[in-house]
């Protein structure tokens, strides 16, 4: 737990909260006796994440409409994003899993890692309040790959001004193990390649490709 606290950057007064946050239901089911697991903390952490992300988008983007803020929030707290945050902290190394989950790769499964990140957020909120939870979460939001800009939507809006033009995204390659893949994507305007990008998920690679296309069109980030 000490190493996990170091990775997280927060020291718990109640160590049991942290242990519960990384305890999967499969482990609790195999070790009877009322052992707590992370689903309730996950529920709380999800709400805390939504609030922190919403506040950041609202205060830092005074001219952004509600619809785009909703899309940005969804991108920043989707399963892929949260699993990526967990991987940065090596949360999978500390998960308490049942034998079945362990043998089927649960330690690297995005859904389990995303749930654990939410649970840890909830645990920090209970142990140290909103300020500490915000400090923990904001460092991931601030460094998020999407940089709080939806380049795909912006590119689509520009292309739609020219009837008949068609955008498409093509995965040109992927590499790495299942838990740490890198995707390569091209964005095509009709049959022409107008941007290329890489990312830890297809969505991130598509955003990077759209960003490059916008840059080539003279769009200033």
C-alpha positions in Angstrom: 0.0 0.0 0.0 2.9 2.4 0.6 4.1 2.1 -2.9 0.6 2.5 -4.3 0.2 5.7 -2.2 3.5 6.9 -3.6 2.2 6.3 -7.1 -1.1 8.0 -6.4 0.6 10.9 -4.6 -1.7 10.8 -1.6 -1.3 9.2 1.8 -4.5 7.8 3.4 -5.4 8.3 7.0 -7.7 5.3 6.6 -5.7 2.6 4.7 -8.7 0.4 4.5 -10.3 2.8 2.0 -7.3 2.3 -0.4 -7.4 -1.4 0.0 -11.1 -1.5 -0.7 -10.5 0.6 -3.8 -8.2 -2.0 -5.4 -10.2 -5.0 -4.3 -12.3 -6.6 -7.1 -15.5 -8.3 -6.4 -14.0 -11.6 -7.7 -11.4 -11.5 -4.9 -14.1 -10.7 -2.2 -16.2 -13.6 -3.5 -13.4 -16.1 -3.1 -12.5 -14.8 0.3 -15.7 -15.0 2.3 -16.3 -13.1 5.5 -17.8 -9.9 4.4 -14.7 -8.5 2.7 -15.4 -5.1 1.2 -14.8 -4.5 -2.6 -14.7 -1.4 -4.8 -18.1 -1.2 -6.5 -19.6 1.3 -4.0 -16.4 3.5 -4.1 -16.6 3.3 -7.9 -20.1 4.6 -7.8 -19.0 7.6 -5.6 -15.8 8.2 -7.5 -17.7 8.4 -10.8 -19.8 11.3 -9.5 -16.8 13.1 -8.1 -15.0 12.7 -11.5 -18.0 14.0 -13.3 -18.2 17.1 -11.1 -14.4 17.9 -11.2 -14.3 17.5 -15.0 -17.5 19.6 -15.5 -16.1 22.4 -13.3 -12.8 22.4 -15.2 -14.5 22.6 -18.6 -17.0 25.2 -17.4 -14.4 27.6 -15.9 -11.7 27.2 -18.5 -13.9 27.4 -21.6 -16.4 30.3 -21.1 -17.5 30.3 -24.7 -17.9 26.5 -25.1 -21.5 25.4 -25.6 -23.1 22.8 -23.5 -23.1 20.1 -26.2 -19.4 20.4 -26.8 -18.7 20.4 -23.0 -20.7 17.2 -22.7 -18.6 15.6 -25.5 -15.4 16.7 -23.9 -16.4 15.4 -20.5 -17.4 12.1 -22.0 -14.0 11.8 -23.7 -12.0 12.7 -20.6 -13.8 10.2 -18.3 -14.6 7.4 -20.8 -13.3 3.8 -20.0 -10.3 4.2 -22.3 -9.2 7.4 -20.7 -9.6 6.2 -17.1 -7.8 2.9 -17.9 -5.0 5.0 -19.3 -4.8 7.1 -16.2 -4.7 3.8 -14.1 -1.9 2.5 -16.3 0.2 5.6 -15.6 -0.1 4.8 -11.9 0.5 1.0 -12.5 -2.8 0.3 -10.6 -3.0 -3.1 -12.2 0.0 -4.3 -10.3 -1.8 -3.7 -7.0 -5.3 -5.0 -7.8 -6.7 -7.8 -5.6 -8.3 -10.2 -8.0 -9.9 -13.6 -7.9 -8.2 -16.5 -9.5 -10.4 -16.5 -12.6 -9.8 -12.8 -13.3 -6.1 -13.2 -12.6 -5.7 -16.0 -15.2 -7.8 -14.3 -17.9 -5.9 -11.1 -17.9 -8.0 -9.0 -15.5 -5.0 -7.1 -14.2 -4.8 -5.4 -17.7 -8.5 -5.3 -18.5 -9.6 -1.7 -19.3 -12.9 -2.0 -17.5 -11.3 -3.2 -14.3 -8.6 -0.5 -14.4 -11.2 2.2 -15.2 -13.4 1.1 -12.3 -10.4 1.1 -10.0 -9.5 4.7 -10.9 -13.0 5.8 -10.1 -12.9 3.8 -6.8 -9.6 5.4 -5.8 -11.0 8.9 -6.6 -14.0 8.1 -4.3 -11.7 6.8 -1.6 -9.6 10.0 -1.7 -12.7 12.1 -1.6 -13.9 10.2 1.6 -10.5 10.3 3.2 -9.4 13.8 2.4 -12.2 15.8 0.9 -12.9 17.4 -2.4 -9.7 19.4 -2.6 -7.5 16.4 -2.4 -9.7 14.5 -4.9 -9.5 17.5 -7.3 -5.7 17.6 -6.9 -5.5 13.9 -7.8 -7.8 14.0 -10.8 -6.8 17.3 -12.3 -3.2 16.3 -13.0 -4.6 13.7 -15.4 -7.2 16.0 -16.9 -4.6 18.7 -17.5 -2.3 16.3 -19.4 -5.1 14.4 -21.2 -4.3 13.5 -24.8 -7.3 15.3 -26.1 -6.1 18.6 -24.5 -9.8 19.3 -23.9 -10.4 19.9 -27.7 -12.6 17.8 -29.9 -10.6 18.1 -33.1 -12.8 15.5 -34.9 -16.0 17.6 -34.4 -14.2 20.8 -35.4 -12.9 19.2 -38.6 -16.3 17.8 -39.4 -17.9 21.2 -39.0 -15.4 22.7 -41.4 -15.8 20.0 -44.0 -19.6 20.1 -43.9 -19.5 23.6 -45.3 -18.5 22.0 -48.6 -21.4 19.7 -49.7 -20.3 16.5 -51.3 -17.0 16.2 -49.3 -16.7 13.1 -47.1 -14.4 12.4 -44.1 -13.4 8.9 -43.0 -10.9 7.5 -40.5 -8.8 4.4 -41.4 -6.8 2.4 -38.9 -3.5 1.7 -40.7 -1.7 -0.3 -38.0 -1.5 -1.2 -34.4 1.3 -2.5 -32.2 2.1 -3.5 -28.6 0.4 -5.9 -26.1 -3.3 -5.8 -25.5 -3.0 -3.7 -22.4 -0.7 -1.2 -24.0 -1.5 -0.9 -27.7 -0.6 1.9 -30.0 -2.9 2.7 -33.0 -2.1 4.5 -36.2 -4.9 6.2 -38.0 -5.3 8.3 -41.2 -8.1 10.7 -41.9 -9.2 10.8 -45.5 -11.0 13.6 -47.3 -12.7 11.6 -50.0 -9.7 9.5 -51.2 -7.0 11.9 -50.1 -5.0 11.5 -46.8 -5.1 14.8 -45.0 -3.8 13.8 -41.6 -2.2 11.0 -39.6 -2.1 10.3 -35.9 -1.2 7.8 -33.2 -2.7 7.1 -29.8 -3.3 4.6 -27.1 -6.8 4.0 -28.4 -8.5 4.4 -31.8 -10.3 7.5 -30.6 -7.1 9.1 -29.4 -5.4 8.3 -32.7 -8.4 9.7 -34.7 -8.2 12.9 -32.6 -4.5 13.2 -33.3 -5.1 12.7 -37.1 -7.9 15.3 -37.1 -5.6 17.8 -35.2 -2.9 17.3 -37.9 -5.4 17.9 -40.7 -6.6 21.1 -39.0 -3.0 22.3 -38.7 -2.4 21.7 -42.4 -5.5 23.8 -43.1 -4.1 26.7 -41.0 -6.1 26.1 -37.9 -4.4 27.5 -34.9 -4.5 25.3 -31.8 
